[in-house]
Amino acid sequence: MELHIWSLVISAVAVLGGNVLQQPLASKPSTIPPLGFGTWNLDTSNVSEAVSAALQAGYRHLDCATAYGNQKEVGRGIADGLNQTGLKRSDIWITSKLWNDHHDPSLVEEALNQTLSDLGLDYLDLWLMHWPVASGPDGNKLDYLDAWNAMAKLHQTDKLRNIGVSNFSPVQLRDLIVTSGTKPAVHQFEIHPYLPQQAWIDAHKTLGIAVTAYSPFANTNPTYKPGDNDPPFLLTNTDMLAIAAERGCTTAQVALVWGMSRGYSVIPKSSHVNHLKENFAALKCKLHDGDLDRIHALSEKYLKRFNNPSFGVKLFEGLQDS
């Protein structure tokens, strides 16, 4: 698998020769804050309060999406959080995502405009293609190039600072870059100790593409219904509990520090103020090299991908637990 990934990376670099239309992370802040606040599955009844509380707790990176169905409420939380903290819009990083039903190039700008309206913003720091899948009257299909080119055109306006992708396979990422000539600034995908994806992360470093990890707590997310052969919940795994006790941290903080130490941003979520504050305190949690190695080794026993929706198309080809 690792050789497969690296052969694709090398071919992409060779074809591009470093000439791409988008420079990585052309925004302020110049890099994504490593610890973000996710809004997936946050209920509309309290998401505004949670987002505002997150900003007041210190988060400066918010992750949103049309598909989450709560962007209007997130927008109200952003407005209140900025008001409560005295922050300016330019002080925070906001990501959102294009959903599958708007991959038709004629619909892409409409989707962006709706997202900006819902969030109450003039621009996004980052807009991702949520999946390499287009949904229409005839079902789902792998289809991303035309939508990506439409996103690239919008990137030239003042509505977008960066564009990127989410949930792409090595073949799809190479195809996107080589065919369009526009490199994603960021790729967001599932990463946690049960799915470390080291070779895939290393490939992105070579390509100069930043990475954001969703589901950093693995199967703790209630969306992932337990299966018969699932590993133990990450935050109650005995190794995680032991490391947390040794370092005076929570298991959630240990999971987040492990991720950030590998060079990418993480986007935990919580609707509880105490928990989101606790997660943000991960920035003060210190792990030893041996701890990081011990956590990484969990995948040797419990390798598991949890987010693999039934779109009826092949996803994650060539990656761990595809």
TIKESE-647482 format. One record per residue (C-alpha): residue number from 1; residue in one letter; y, x, z. Coordinates in Angstrom, 1 decimal, padded with zeros to 4 digits. Each point is the difference from the previous one (the first is absolute). Layout:
BEGIN
{atom NUM,"A",{Y,X,Z}}
...
END
This chain:
BEGIN
{atom 1,"M",{000.0,000.0,000.0}}
{atom 2,"E",{002.5,002.8,000.9}}
{atom 3,"L",{-000.6,001.8,-003.2}}
{atom 4,"H",{000.6,-003.3,-001.9}}
{atom 5,"I",{003.3,-000.5,001.8}}
{atom 6,"W",{001.2,003.5,-000.6}}
{atom 7,"S",{-001.0,000.0,-003.7}}
{atom 8,"L",{002.3,-003.1,-000.4}}
{atom 9,"V",{002.8,001.6,001.8}}
{atom 10,"I",{-000.2,003.2,-002.0}}
{atom 11,"S",{000.0,-001.9,-003.3}}
{atom 12,"A",{003.0,-002.1,001.1}}
{atom 13,"V",{002.0,003.1,001.0}}
{atom 14,"A",{-001.0,001.7,-003.3}}
{atom 15,"V",{001.1,-002.9,-002.1}}
{atom 16,"L",{003.3,-000.5,001.8}}
{atom 17,"G",{000.9,003.6,000.3}}
{atom 18,"G",{002.2,-001.0,002.9}}
{atom 19,"N",{002.2,-002.2,-002.2}}
{atom 20,"V",{000.2,-003.4,001.7}}
{atom 21,"L",{002.7,-002.6,000.0}}
{atom 22,"Q",{000.1,-000.6,003.7}}
{atom 23,"Q",{000.6,002.6,002.7}}
{atom 24,"P",{-001.7,-000.6,003.3}}
{atom 25,"L",{001.8,-002.0,002.6}}
{atom 26,"A",{003.5,-000.2,-001.5}}
{atom 27,"S",{001.5,-001.9,002.9}}
{atom 28,"K",{001.6,000.3,003.4}}
{atom 29,"P",{-001.7,000.8,002.3}}
{atom 30,"S",{-001.3,002.7,-002.4}}
{atom 31,"T",{-003.5,-000.5,001.3}}
{atom 32,"I",{-001.8,-003.0,001.4}}
{atom 33,"P",{000.1,-000.2,003.8}}
{atom 34,"P",{-003.6,000.9,000.9}}
{atom 35,"L",{-000.5,-002.9,002.4}}
{atom 36,"G",{000.7,-003.4,-001.5}}
{atom 37,"F",{-000.4,-003.6,001.0}}
{atom 38,"G",{-002.3,-002.2,-002.0}}
{atom 39,"T",{000.5,-003.7,-000.6}}
{atom 40,"W",{-003.4,-001.0,-001.5}}
{atom 41,"N",{-001.5,-003.0,001.8}}
{atom 42,"L",{003.0,-000.4,002.3}}
{atom 43,"D",{000.4,-003.7,000.6}}
{atom 44,"T",{003.2,-001.6,-001.3}}
{atom 45,"S",{000.5,-001.6,003.5}}
{atom 46,"N",{001.0,003.4,001.6}}
{atom 47,"V",{000.3,002.5,-002.8}}
{atom 48,"S",{003.8,000.0,000.1}}
{atom 49,"E",{000.0,000.9,003.7}}
{atom 50,"A",{-002.7,002.7,-000.5}}
{atom 51,"V",{002.0,001.7,-002.8}}
{atom 52,"S",{003.2,-000.1,002.0}}
{atom 53,"A",{-001.8,001.4,003.0}}
{atom 54,"A",{-001.6,002.7,-002.1}}
{atom 55,"L",{003.4,001.2,-001.2}}
{atom 56,"Q",{001.3,-000.1,003.6}}
{atom 57,"A",{-003.0,002.0,001.1}}
{atom 58,"G",{000.8,002.8,-002.4}}
{atom 59,"Y",{-001.9,-000.8,-003.2}}
{atom 60,"R",{001.9,000.9,-003.2}}
{atom 61,"H",{-002.7,-000.8,-002.5}}
{atom 62,"L",{-001.1,-003.6,-000.8}}
{atom 63,"D",{-002.8,-000.9,-002.3}}
{atom 64,"C",{000.1,-003.5,-001.7}}
{atom 65,"A",{-001.6,-001.8,-002.9}}
{atom 66,"T",{000.4,-003.2,-002.0}}
{atom 67,"A",{-003.7,-000.8,000.7}}
{atom 68,"Y",{000.5,000.0,003.7}}
{atom 69,"G",{002.0,-003.2,-000.3}}
{atom 70,"N",{002.5,000.8,002.7}}
{atom 71,"Q",{002.8,002.0,-001.7}}
{atom 72,"K",{002.7,-002.6,000.8}}
{atom 73,"E",{-000.9,000.3,003.7}}
{atom 74,"V",{-000.1,003.8,-000.3}}
{atom 75,"G",{003.4,-000.1,-001.6}}
{atom 76,"R",{001.4,-001.9,003.0}}
{atom 77,"G",{-001.6,002.5,002.3}}
{atom 78,"I",{001.6,002.9,-001.9}}
{atom 79,"A",{003.4,-001.6,000.2}}
{atom 80,"D",{-000.3,-000.6,003.7}}
{atom 81,"G",{-001.4,003.5,000.7}}
{atom 82,"L",{002.8,001.6,-001.9}}
{atom 83,"N",{002.5,-002.1,001.9}}
{atom 84,"Q",{-001.6,000.8,003.4}}
{atom 85,"T",{-000.2,003.7,-000.6}}
{atom 86,"G",{003.2,000.6,-002.0}}
{atom 87,"L",{-002.0,001.7,-002.7}}
{atom 88,"K",{001.0,-000.1,-003.7}}
{atom 89,"R",{-002.3,-001.1,-002.8}}
{atom 90,"S",{-000.1,003.6,-001.2}}
{atom 91,"D",{-001.4,001.1,003.4}}
{atom 92,"I",{-003.4,-001.7,-000.6}}
{atom 93,"W",{-002.7,000.2,-002.6}}
{atom 94,"I",{-001.4,-003.3,-001.4}}
{atom 95,"T",{-003.0,-000.3,-002.3}}
{atom 96,"S",{-001.3,-003.1,-001.7}}
{atom 97,"K",{-002.6,-000.7,-002.7}}
{atom 98,"L",{-000.4,-001.8,-003.3}}
{atom 99,"W",{-002.8,-002.5,000.1}}
{atom 100,"N",{-002.7,-000.4,-002.6}}
{atom 101,"D",{001.3,-003.3,-001.4}}
{atom 102,"H",{003.2,001.7,-001.3}}
{atom 103,"H",{-001.5,002.8,-002.0}}
{atom 104,"D",{001.3,-001.5,-003.3}}
{atom 105,"P",{002.9,002.2,-000.9}}
{atom 106,"S",{002.2,-003.1,-000.5}}
{atom 107,"L",{-000.6,-000.9,003.7}}
{atom 108,"V",{000.4,003.3,001.7}}
{atom 109,"E",{003.8,-000.1,000.5}}
{atom 110,"E",{-000.3,-003.6,001.2}}
{atom 111,"A",{-002.4,001.1,002.6}}
{atom 112,"L",{002.3,002.8,001.1}}
{atom 113,"N",{003.0,-002.3,000.2}}
{atom 114,"Q",{-001.9,-002.5,002.1}}
{atom 115,"T",{-001.1,002.8,002.4}}
{atom 116,"L",{003.6,001.2,000.4}}
{atom 117,"S",{001.2,-003.5,000.6}}
{atom 118,"D",{-002.7,-000.8,002.5}}
{atom 119,"L",{000.7,003.2,001.9}}
{atom 120,"G",{003.7,-000.3,-000.2}}
{atom 121,"L",{000.4,003.4,-001.6}}
{atom 122,"D",{001.8,001.6,-002.9}}
{atom 123,"Y",{-002.6,002.6,-000.7}}
{atom 124,"L",{-003.4,001.2,001.1}}
{atom 125,"D",{-000.8,003.6,001.0}}
{atom 126,"L",{-003.5,-000.4,-001.6}}
{atom 127,"W",{-001.7,-002.7,-002.1}}
{atom 128,"L",{-003.7,000.3,-000.4}}
{atom 129,"M",{-002.4,-001.6,-002.4}}
{atom 130,"H",{-002.3,-001.6,002.5}}
{atom 131,"W",{-003.2,000.2,-002.0}}
{atom 132,"P",{-000.9,001.3,-003.5}}
{atom 133,"V",{-001.1,-003.6,-000.7}}
{atom 134,"A",{001.8,-002.8,-001.9}}
{atom 135,"S",{-000.7,-003.6,000.9}}
{atom 136,"G",{000.5,-002.9,-002.5}}
{atom 137,"P",{-001.4,-003.3,-001.2}}
{atom 138,"D",{-003.1,001.8,-001.3}}
{atom 139,"G",{-000.7,001.8,003.2}}
{atom 140,"N",{000.4,003.6,001.1}}
{atom 141,"K",{-000.1,003.2,-002.1}}
{atom 142,"L",{000.8,003.7,000.3}}
{atom 143,"D",{003.5,000.1,-001.5}}
{atom 144,"Y",{002.9,002.1,001.3}}
{atom 145,"L",{001.6,002.1,-002.8}}
{atom 146,"D",{002.4,-002.6,-001.3}}
{atom 147,"A",{001.1,-001.1,003.4}}
{atom 148,"W",{000.4,003.6,001.0}}
{atom 149,"N",{002.3,000.7,-003.0}}
{atom 150,"A",{002.0,-003.1,001.0}}
{atom 151,"M",{000.3,001.4,003.5}}
{atom 152,"A",{001.1,003.3,-001.4}}
{atom 153,"K",{002.9,-001.6,-001.9}}
{atom 154,"L",{001.1,-001.8,003.2}}
{atom 155,"H",{-000.1,003.3,001.8}}
{atom 156,"Q",{002.9,001.1,-002.2}}
{atom 157,"T",{002.1,-002.8,001.6}}
{atom 158,"D",{001.6,-000.1,003.5}}
{atom 159,"K",{-002.6,-002.4,001.3}}
{atom 160,"L",{-002.7,002.7,000.5}}
{atom 161,"R",{000.0,003.5,001.4}}
{atom 162,"N",{-003.7,000.7,-000.6}}
{atom 163,"I",{-003.0,-001.6,-001.5}}
{atom 164,"G",{-003.7,000.6,000.8}}
{atom 165,"V",{-003.4,-001.5,000.0}}
{atom 166,"S",{-002.7,-001.2,002.5}}
{atom 167,"N",{-003.8,-000.1,-000.2}}
{atom 168,"F",{-000.4,002.0,-003.2}}
{atom 169,"S",{-003.1,002.0,-000.9}}
{atom 170,"P",{000.1,003.6,-001.3}}
{atom 171,"V",{-000.6,-001.2,-003.6}}
{atom 172,"Q",{002.7,-002.7,000.3}}
{atom 173,"L",{002.5,002.4,001.5}}
{atom 174,"R",{-000.6,002.6,-002.7}}
{atom 175,"D",{000.3,-002.7,-002.7}}
{atom 176,"L",{003.2,-001.3,001.5}}
{atom 177,"I",{001.7,003.5,000.1}}
{atom 178,"V",{-001.2,001.3,-003.3}}
{atom 179,"T",{000.6,-003.2,-002.0}}
{atom 180,"S",{003.4,-000.9,001.5}}
{atom 181,"G",{001.4,003.5,000.8}}
{atom 182,"T",{001.3,-001.5,003.2}}
{atom 183,"K",{-001.6,001.3,003.2}}
{atom 184,"P",{-000.1,-002.3,003.1}}
{atom 185,"A",{002.1,001.3,002.8}}
{atom 186,"V",{-002.4,-001.4,002.6}}
{atom 187,"H",{-003.6,-001.3,000.0}}
{atom 188,"Q",{-001.0,-002.3,002.9}}
{atom 189,"F",{-003.7,-000.4,000.8}}
{atom 190,"E",{-002.5,-000.5,002.8}}
{atom 191,"I",{-000.5,003.0,002.2}}
{atom 192,"H",{-001.3,000.2,003.6}}
{atom 193,"P",{-002.6,002.1,001.8}}
{atom 194,"Y",{-002.8,-002.1,-001.5}}
{atom 195,"L",{001.4,000.6,-003.5}}
{atom 196,"P",{001.8,003.4,000.0}}
{atom 197,"Q",{000.2,000.5,-003.8}}
{atom 198,"Q",{000.9,003.7,000.4}}
{atom 199,"A",{-000.6,001.0,-003.7}}
{atom 200,"W",{002.1,-003.0,-001.2}}
{atom 201,"I",{002.8,001.0,002.4}}
{atom 202,"D",{-000.1,003.6,-001.2}}
{atom 203,"A",{000.2,-001.1,-003.6}}
{atom 204,"H",{003.2,-001.9,000.8}}
{atom 205,"K",{001.5,003.1,001.6}}
{atom 206,"T",{-000.8,002.0,-003.2}}
{atom 207,"L",{001.6,-002.7,-002.1}}
{atom 208,"G",{003.1,-000.3,002.2}}
{atom 209,"I",{-000.7,-003.6,000.9}}
{atom 210,"A",{000.7,-001.1,003.6}}
{atom 211,"V",{-002.7,-002.1,001.8}}
{atom 212,"T",{000.3,-002.9,002.4}}
{atom 213,"A",{-003.1,-001.2,001.9}}
{atom 214,"Y",{-000.5,-003.6,000.7}}
{atom 215,"S",{-002.5,-001.3,002.6}}
{atom 216,"P",{000.3,003.1,002.1}}
{atom 217,"F",{-002.0,-001.8,002.7}}
{atom 218,"A",{-002.9,-000.7,-002.3}}
{atom 219,"N",{-002.0,-003.1,000.9}}
{atom 220,"T",{002.4,-000.9,002.8}}
{atom 221,"N",{001.8,-002.2,-002.6}}
{atom 222,"P",{-001.2,-003.6,000.5}}
{atom 223,"T",{-000.1,-000.5,-003.7}}
{atom 224,"Y",{-003.1,002.2,-000.2}}
{atom 225,"K",{-002.8,-002.3,001.1}}
{atom 226,"P",{-002.7,001.9,001.9}}
{atom 227,"G",{-003.2,000.7,-002.0}}
{atom 228,"D",{-003.5,000.7,001.2}}
{atom 229,"N",{000.2,003.7,-000.7}}
{atom 230,"D",{003.7,000.6,000.9}}
{atom 231,"P",{000.9,002.9,002.2}}
{atom 232,"P",{001.5,-000.6,003.5}}
{atom 233,"F",{003.6,-001.1,000.1}}
{atom 234,"L",{002.0,003.2,-000.5}}
{atom 235,"L",{002.2,-000.5,003.0}}
{atom 236,"T",{-003.0,-000.4,002.3}}
{atom 237,"N",{-002.1,002.8,-001.6}}
{atom 238,"T",{-001.3,002.2,002.8}}
{atom 239,"D",{001.3,003.2,-001.6}}
{atom 240,"M",{003.5,-001.5,-000.5}}
{atom 241,"L",{000.0,-001.2,003.7}}
{atom 242,"A",{-001.0,003.5,001.2}}
{atom 243,"I",{002.7,001.7,-002.0}}
{atom 244,"A",{002.6,-002.5,001.1}}
{atom 245,"A",{-000.9,000.5,003.7}}
{atom 246,"E",{000.1,003.8,-000.4}}
{atom 247,"R",{003.5,000.0,-001.6}}
{atom 248,"G",{001.6,-002.8,002.0}}
{atom 249,"C",{000.4,-002.2,-003.1}}
{atom 250,"T",{-001.3,-003.4,-001.1}}
{atom 251,"T",{-002.7,-000.1,-002.7}}
{atom 252,"A",{002.5,-001.6,-002.3}}
{atom 253,"Q",{002.3,002.9,000.5}}
{atom 254,"V",{-002.8,002.4,-000.7}}
{atom 255,"A",{-000.9,-001.7,-003.2}}
{atom 256,"L",{003.7,000.1,-001.2}}
{atom 257,"V",{000.5,003.7,001.0}}
{atom 258,"W",{-003.2,000.9,-001.9}}
{atom 259,"G",{001.3,-001.6,-003.1}}
{atom 260,"M",{003.5,001.4,000.2}}
{atom 261,"S",{-001.4,003.5,000.7}}
{atom 262,"R",{-001.6,-000.2,-003.5}}
{atom 263,"G",{003.3,-000.3,-001.7}}
{atom 264,"Y",{000.4,-003.6,-000.8}}
{atom 265,"S",{001.9,-003.0,001.4}}
{atom 266,"V",{-001.8,-002.8,001.9}}
{atom 267,"I",{000.9,-003.7,000.4}}
{atom 268,"P",{-001.6,-001.6,003.1}}
{atom 269,"K",{001.0,-003.6,000.7}}
{atom 270,"S",{000.2,-002.1,003.1}}
{atom 271,"S",{001.7,-003.3,000.9}}
{atom 272,"H",{000.1,001.0,003.7}}
{atom 273,"V",{003.1,001.9,001.1}}
{atom 274,"N",{-001.9,002.1,002.6}}
{atom 275,"H",{-002.6,001.1,-002.6}}
{atom 276,"L",{002.6,000.9,-002.7}}
{atom 277,"K",{001.9,002.1,002.6}}
{atom 278,"E",{-003.3,001.6,001.0}}
{atom 279,"N",{-000.8,000.8,-003.6}}
{atom 280,"F",{003.4,001.5,-000.6}}
{atom 281,"A",{-000.5,002.3,003.1}}
{atom 282,"A",{-002.8,001.7,-002.1}}
{atom 283,"L",{002.8,002.4,-001.1}}
{atom 284,"K",{-000.3,001.5,003.5}}
{atom 285,"C",{-003.8,000.2,000.1}}
{atom 286,"K",{-001.3,003.5,-000.6}}
{atom 287,"L",{-003.6,000.7,-001.2}}
{atom 288,"H",{-001.8,003.3,-000.2}}
{atom 289,"D",{-001.7,001.3,-003.2}}
{atom 290,"G",{-003.4,-000.7,001.5}}
{atom 291,"D",{001.0,-003.6,000.6}}
{atom 292,"L",{001.0,-000.4,-003.6}}
{atom 293,"D",{-003.3,001.5,-001.2}}
{atom 294,"R",{-001.9,-002.3,002.3}}
{atom 295,"I",{001.8,-003.0,-001.3}}
{atom 296,"H",{-000.5,001.0,-003.6}}
{atom 297,"A",{-003.8,000.4,000.6}}
{atom 298,"L",{-000.3,-003.7,000.9}}
{atom 299,"S",{-000.3,-000.8,-003.7}}
{atom 300,"E",{-003.2,002.0,-000.2}}
{atom 301,"K",{-001.6,-002.7,002.1}}
{atom 302,"Y",{002.2,-003.0,-000.8}}
{atom 303,"L",{001.3,000.3,-003.5}}
{atom 304,"K",{001.4,-003.5,-000.8}}
{atom 305,"R",{002.7,-001.6,-002.3}}
{atom 306,"F",{001.2,-003.3,001.4}}
{atom 307,"N",{002.4,-001.2,-002.6}}
{atom 308,"N",{-001.8,-000.8,-003.3}}
{atom 309,"P",{001.0,-003.4,-001.2}}
{atom 310,"S",{-002.1,-002.0,-002.4}}
{atom 311,"F",{002.3,000.0,-003.1}}
{atom 312,"G",{-003.1,000.2,-002.2}}
{atom 313,"V",{000.9,003.4,-001.3}}
{atom 314,"K",{-001.1,003.5,000.9}}
{atom 315,"L",{002.3,001.6,002.6}}
{atom 316,"F",{000.1,003.5,001.6}}
{atom 317,"E",{-002.4,001.6,-002.5}}
{atom 318,"G",{-000.6,003.6,000.9}}
{atom 319,"L",{001.3,-000.3,003.6}}
{atom 320,"Q",{-001.7,000.0,003.4}}
{atom 321,"D",{-002.1,-003.2,000.6}}
{atom 322,"S",{001.0,-001.6,-003.3}}
END
